[in-house]
Amino acid sequence: MKLTILKYILFLFLILTLQGCTYRIVTDYENCVSKELIFEFKDNIKLYIINDSKATYKYSSMNFPKGEHYLYLCSNKEDKCIKKYSGQYYQGWELIKVKSKPFHLTGRYKINEPNFILGAFAPDTSALQIEIGGIKAWLSEYDLDINDMKKSSENSIKELNKNRKLSTDWNDWMTEFECPNIDVKESSWELIWFD
């Protein structure tokens, strides 16, 4: 009898551990960043929306609203940007070209945290929601680099960078972004399960 109970306990422990390997928690913040900040990429930066909704493999494990995807930046020639996604890994990806123009933040911010064992091998990811040419998309905070921006964006970049601090997490070798709005509240969080 004791052996049977022990087997069930071990089985339950194994299931919970494996679940920890296969899910992430996405934390979604509203009104995190100022909507007044305006940015514009330099002319040599090509912008694409990555629509991976029908893809074999997903670019992001974040659950974005329907019709919203990551913005992909490429500084190479356009044909090289496209050819980068011709392999098996990118099968089914649709790259939608976006004309480079000024964009602003919508205030939304997502943090994607791998849990348990997965957290030891995969870093956290985070993205700011932007609006560009009437399209809402998501941009990694690390892609907001002053070197890729036009001069008119410098003040907005500096304002955003005030909210960065050196990371204390070995998984994150750059900096961490903190919501400057002290009244911001965590609006929701959701588990993302992998098949």
N, C-alpha and C positions, 0 to 999 in steps of 0.2 A: 504493500500500500504506500509506504513512504517513498519507495523507488518510483512509483507511478506519479506521485505528486511532484517529486523532484524533476522528473522528465517534463512535466507540464510547465513547471517554473522555468526550466532551462529553455524550453521551446518558446515560451512567452518572452523571455529575455532576448533570445535570438531574433524574434520577429521585431521587437522594439528597436533593437540595435540596427537591423537592416533598414528599417524605416528611417532611422536617423541618417543612414547613408544615402537615401534616395529622395530626400525632400529639402526644400529651402523655404524660408519664411520671407515673404515680401512685405515690407512695411511701407505704407503709402501716407505721405504727408500732404496736407492742403495748406495753401498760403505760406509756404515755407520761405520762398524767396521773392524779392521785389519784382513786380511786373514792369517797373519803370526802366529796367536795364535793357539797353539796346545793343545788339552785337551784329557784326557783319564779317564774313570770311573774306580773305583776299581772293582776287580773281583766279589765282592758280589752283585753288582748292575746289575740287569737284564734289558735289553733294548728291547723295542718293538715299532714298528711303529703302530700307531692306524689308521687303514683304516676304516673310518666311512662313506664312500661314499654310501653304501647300507643300512646304519643303520636306525632304526626307529627314533632315536634321535642322534643329532650330538654332538661330543665332543667339537668342536670349531665352533664359528660363523665367524671365519676368512676365507676369500676366498683364499685358497692356490692354486698354479698352479696344473694342473691335475697330479695325481700320487704322490703328495707331501702331507704329513700329519704330525701330531704331533708325537714326540718321547715320549714314556711313560717310566718312570723309576720305577723300583720296587726292593726293597731290601729284600723282603721275598723270601721264596722258590718258585720255578717256578710254582708249581701247585696252590699255593695260589694267585699268580699274575693272573693266568688264571681264577680261580674261582671267583675272584672279579668282573669279567665281565659276569657272567652267569645270572644276573637278567634281568628283563623286560626293565629297563632303557637302558641297553647296547645291546639290541637285534639287531643283524646285524653287530656288531663291529667285525672286523677282526684284530687280533693281530699278527703281523709278527715279529718273533724274529730276533734280530740283534745281531751278535756276537760282544761283547764288544771289541773295538779297538780304537786307536787314531782317533780323528776327528778334523776338523778345521772349522772355520766359513767361509761363502762365502761372507760376507760383507753386506748381506741383513738383514733388520730389519723391523718388522711390529708392529704397535700399533693399538689396537682395542678399540675404544672409544664408550661406550653406550651413547646415547643422551637423552636429556630432562628428562622425568620422569624416564626412564629406568636407566639413569645415577645415580639416587639417590639410587638405590638398587643393581646395579651391578658394580663392579670395572673395571677399564681399564685392559686390558691384553696386553701382548707384547711377541714377540718371535723372536729369532735369527735363521736364516737359517744356518744349518750345513751340512757338507758332511761327511758321515761315511760309509766306505766300498763301495764307489761308489754310495751310495744312498743319495739323498738330502732329508732332513727332517727339521722339525722346533722344536725348543727347547725353553721352557719358560726360560726367563733370570734368574728366581729364581731357576731353576734346576741346574744352574752352581754354585754349592756349593763346596767350597774347601774341606769340610769334606767327600764328595763323590768321590773326585778325587785322582788319584795317585800322588805321590810326583812330578813326572815330569811335572805335570800340574800347579804347584803352581805359577810359574812366570806369566803364561798366565792369571790365575785367578786374581792375584794381578793387572795385567795391565788392565784387564776388570773392576775391582772394582774401579779403579781410576775415572771411569766415572759414578759412582753412587753418588747420593746425598740423603739426608733425604727428604722424601716426605712431601709436605705441603697439600696434598689432603687427607681428612679423609677416603676416600674409599681405599686408598693405604697405608696399614699399615707397609709396609716394606721400600723399597727405590726406587727411580726412576733412570732409566738408561738414560744417555744422549749420543748422538752420539759424539764420540771423534773427528771425522773428521769435522772440522769447515766448510769445503766446500761442505758438503753433501747437496743434494737437495731432497725435497719431490718429488718422481718420479710420484706418482699417488695416488689417493684416490678413494674409491668406497663405495657405500652404500650397505649394506647387509639387505635384507628384509626377515622377517620371515613369514612363511605361517600361 
